[in-house]
Amino acid sequence: MKIGIDIRSAGGEKTGKGFYTLHITRELLKKDKKNDYFLYADSGVAGFEEFKNAKTIIIEKRGIFWHRAVAKDVLKENMDVFFAPSSFIIPSMLAKASAEKKIKVIITIHDIAAILFPEFHEKKAVILEKLFIKKAIKAATKILAVSENTKKDLIKKFKVQSEKIEVTHCAASADFCPINTTEEKVKELKEKISIPEKFFLTVGTIQPRKNYEALLQAFAMFYEKNKNYHLIIVGNSGWGKSDFSKIIEANYLQKHVHLLGYITSKNLNFLYNTAQAFIFPSLYEGFGIPPLEAMKAGCPIIASNTSSIPEVLGEAAIYCDPRSPAEFAFAMEKIISNEELKADLINKGRIQSKKFNWENSAQVLYNLLETF
């Protein structure tokens, strides 16, 4: 078979969808040596050079013009299957060909947050989601959902038949693992990337859905009694107005809240290894890779009790109501005052993290392709 894949999101500074695209495609190519793959991108994407049956096709266009060009090429090349791991636009454009059985379409749906909670998303993103998701679902021969929670959302909101959906969980990269954290090594690395000695950590694009304002309020409460602790936020700015500066200034936290932006996996792994705990206050997640990374690295977790988060973390977290900063502040107090609890969470996290790996998710996709 000839199989086309949209790998555009796998390049550059990746978010969850990009890591999903990169890893599930790589693992699929490791398994499948008999089919021919055509990987579509708008610029070079590293990580696929070793696969002899995969050809990267770079189409130097932007926006809707790129999607149109890819859809046109897919039809011209008479692809048997098109897999869209991160976008609904091309599957929507292939709807007619799919209906006529000329091509099978597989889409991945990470979440339907823009549909369920439009107030948490940029208006443009909400409009695009509403415009294309129904067409993509209709065009899809099969749908991959990254969690059971997303599958349930699809069945409830769009009346998708359960048998049309397969779950392909996300996973954490092998880059995340326990490291040597001797006092000398920790001091050396902390001086290298300029981070404080005692800190809590959170990771994710800064946007309303991540609920960072509530986290700052929680940290302000915690800080009243614990002046030698810090909060590190790793992630690029997304969209939406933020009261970060007001909350920070009102609580005199200017020297205790650190916005690091996007950092390398190596440095992030070090932060996971040395943080007091990883905090995940998100209001909604289709999956949530960062807490899985933290568990693999041996970091205890404090997390929201919503959406897919308990599915991913199991018993390896202290759960809080994302609307209650006081609950998060209390959880931080528990972490620093109870070493036995901390050790228990770390142990449970390492066990829980082993349940998720890219090879298993790629196997689901490979088995599906074998039925075509």
N, C-alpha and C positions, 0 to 999 in steps of 0.2 A: 504493500500500500504506500501511497504518497500522503504524508501527514504534514500539514502546516501548523506552526505554533507562533503565536505572538509573544516574543521574548523582550519586547521593548522595555518593560518595567524592570528587567533583571540587570540593567546597566546603571552606572553612577551610584549616587547615594540612595540606597534602597530603603523602603519602608517594608511593612509586612508582606504586601502583595508582591513586591520585587523579590524578596527572599523566597517566597513560595514558588514563584515562576522559575527562579534560578535552580533551586534544589530539586523540585519535583521533575523538571525537565532533564536535569543532569542524571538523576537516578533512573528515569525512564530510558534514557539513551544507553545507560550502562546495561540495562536488561535486554533491550531490543536491538539486535544487530541485523535483522532481516528487512525491516521497513526503511523507507527513505524519508528523511526529515528535512523540512525547509523552515528555517528559523528566521522570522521577520523582525527587523529592528530598524531604527532610524539613524543609528550610528553603531560603531563597534561595541560588542558586548563580550567581555572576557568570560571564559569558563566552559566553552564548547569546542575548542580547537582539537581536542583529542579524539573526537568521535567521527569516524570515517564515513558513516552513513548520514551525517548531518551537514547541511550547507546553510550558512548564514547569508541571508539576502538583505542588503541594506538599501532602504528606500529613503532618499533624502528629501522628505517632505515633512510638513508640520500639520498638527491638528487634524481636522476632518479629511484633509487632502491625503494624509498618510494612510488613514484607515480605508479610504476609497481605493487608493492604489494597491493596497494589500489585498482587499477583497477582489479586485479586478484580476490580480495576478493569480490568486488562488483558483479562480474559475478558469482562467486561461490555461493554467498548468494541469487542469483536471485533477485536483487534489481529491483524495478519497475521504479525508478527515481534516477538519480544522479545529484546533484546540485553543481556546481563549482563556488563559489562566488569570487575567486581571482586568479585562475590559469587555463591555457588552456591545460596543459599536460595530465591530466587524461581524459578529454573529447576526446582528440585526440586519446588516447589509446582505448577508447570505441566506436570509429567511426564505426567499423564493426558491433558491436552488436546493435548500434543505427540504422544503415541502415537496419538491419534484423528485426527491430521492437522488439528486445528483451529487450530494455531499452530506456527510454526517458531521454534525457540529457538537462539540463538547465545550461547555462553559464552566468556569469555577465561580461560585458566588461566595464571597468572604463574609459578607453580612448585608443586611438591608437596613442599616442604621439611617441612611438618608431618607428612606421611606417611612420608617417607624418614628424617627425623631428628627424631622427636618430642621428644627430650631438649633440643633447641634452642628449643622453643616452650612457651608457656603451656599448661597442661593444658586449659583451656576452649577455646582455639583449636584444639587437636588434636582434641578431642571433636567440635566443630562441623564441622571439615574432614572427619573420618571419617564423620560422620553424613550430610553432604550431597553430597560430591564424586561418589560413585558414582551417586547418583540424578541429579545434574546432567549427568554424562557420558552417561548413558543417555537422558536427555530431550533432549539437544542434537542439533539437526540438523547443526550444524557447531561445531567447537571452534577457537578462535584460541589459539595458543601464542606467547609473547613471544620465544622463542628456539628454535633447533634443538635445544638441550640439553633444554629443557622438553618438546618434542615427543618426543624419544627416551625421556625418563623416563615419559611417558604411555603410549607404546607398550609399554615394558618392564613397567611396574607394573600397568597396567590393561588391557593387551591391546587398546588402541584401534587401529582400522584407520588406517593412515597417511593414506589419502585423506580421512578425516573431519577431519583437522587442517590448518589453514593457519597459517603463521607471520606474525605482525604484530609486528615489532620495535618496541621503544621508541625514543625519540630524546631529544635534549637540546633544551631551549627555546632560542629565538633570543636570550634574555636573556644567554646565556653566550657570550662572545667576548673577544678580546684588547682591552685598553684602554690608554690613555696611562699608562704607568708611569714617567714621569720622576721623578727624585729628589724634586723639590718636591711633586708630586702624591701620591706614595706617602707621604711624611711627613705631608701634610695628612689623607689618608684614614686612616692608621694612628692618628693622634691622635684622629680623630673616633670610631672604633669600638674604640679602646684595644687594639691588638694589637701583639705584639713584632715586631722587625725581621726575624729569621731564624726561620722555623718550617716544620714539616711539617703537613699538613692531612689530616683524614679526615672524612667526612660520612655520617651514617646514624643511625637510631634506635638507642639504646643497649640492646642485648639480646644474649643469648649467641651467636646465630648470626653476629653482626658481628665477634666475636673480638677485642674491644678489649683484653681483659686481656693477650693475647699481644702486641698492639701496644704496650701500656704496658711490658711486659717488654723488648721490642725497643728502645724508646726509652730505657729505663734503661741498657741496654748501650751504646747509641750515645752517651748523655749523659756517660758516664764520661770520654770523650776530647774531647767537644764541648760545653763548658759554656754556650756562648752561643746554643744552639738551643732552640726550644720546640716543643711539640706542641699543636695546636688540634683539638678534637673538636666538630663541629657536629651537633646532633641532640637531640631530646627523649629523656627517659628512657622506656624501654619497660617491660620486665618482667624478673624474675629477679634473684637476688642477685648482687652484684658485689663483687669485691675491689679495686676501683679505689683506694679510700682507703688500703688496706694497702700496695699496690704503690707508690703515690705517696709515702707517708710513709716507707716502708722505703728508698726511693732518693732521698729529699730533693728531690722534684720538685714540691713544692707551688707554687712560683713559675714552673714551666716547663711545666705541663700546664694547659690552659685549656678548660673546658667551656662552650661558648657557647649551647647550646640551639638553638632554631629561629630562623633569621635570614632577612632578605629576600633575594630573588634578586640584587638589586643588590650587597649587601654580600658575598654568597657569591661572586659573580663576581669581586669585588675580591680575595678571599682566594685563589681559584684563580689569579689573575693574579700574585700576589706570593709564593705558597708556594714553598719549595724543591722540593717534590714532593707529589703527592696519594697517599696510601697507602690501599689497599683490601684489608684483611686477612680479609675475610669467608670463612666456612667453606663457604657455599653461597649461590648467587644464581640466580634464574630469569632475570634479565637484568642489572640493576645500572646505574641511570641516572647516579649521581654521577661515576663515572670518565669517562663519555661527556661530561658537562658540563665536567669538568676538561680533557679533550683539546680541546674546542672553544675553551676559554679560553687554551690554550697552556701547560698545566701538565704536566710529566712525571709518569709513573705508576709506582708500585710496587704490585703486586697479587698476590693469591693465584692459584695455578695450577689452580683447581678449577671444576667445574660450567660455567656459561655464560661465565665471565669471559674466558677466552682467545678465545672466539667473538666477544665484543664488542670486545676490545682489540687482537686480532691481534698484530702485531709491535711495537706502540707501548707496551710496558711491560717492566719488569724483573719477572719472575715469581718467587714464593717459595712454599715449602711453608707453608701457613697454620698448621701445627703447630710451626713452627720460628722462634721469635723471633730467633734468631741470623741467619737468612737475611735477615730484614727489616732488622736492624741493619746488616748488611754492605751491603745495597742502599742504605741511607741514606748510608753512607760513600762509596759509589761516586758517588752523585748530587752530593755537595758537593765531590768531588775531581776530577771529570771533566766539564768544561764541554762538551767535544765530544759525550760520551754524552748529556748533558742536552739539548743542541740537537737531536741526532738523534731522541730520544724525542719532543720537542715537535713536530718536523716530521712524524714518522710519525703522531703523534696527531691532528694537524689533517687529514691525509689520511684516516685511518681513520674519524674522526668524520663525514665527509661521506657515508659509506655508509648512515647511518641518518637517516631523517627521517619525520615524522608523515604527510606527504602520501602517501608510498609505502605506508605501513601502512594508511592509510584507503582507498587505492585497492584494496587486497586485499579489504577489507571491502565496499566499494561493488560490486566485481565479483561478490562472493558474493551480495549482495542482488539483483543483476541476474539471477541464475539462478533466483530463487524465483518 
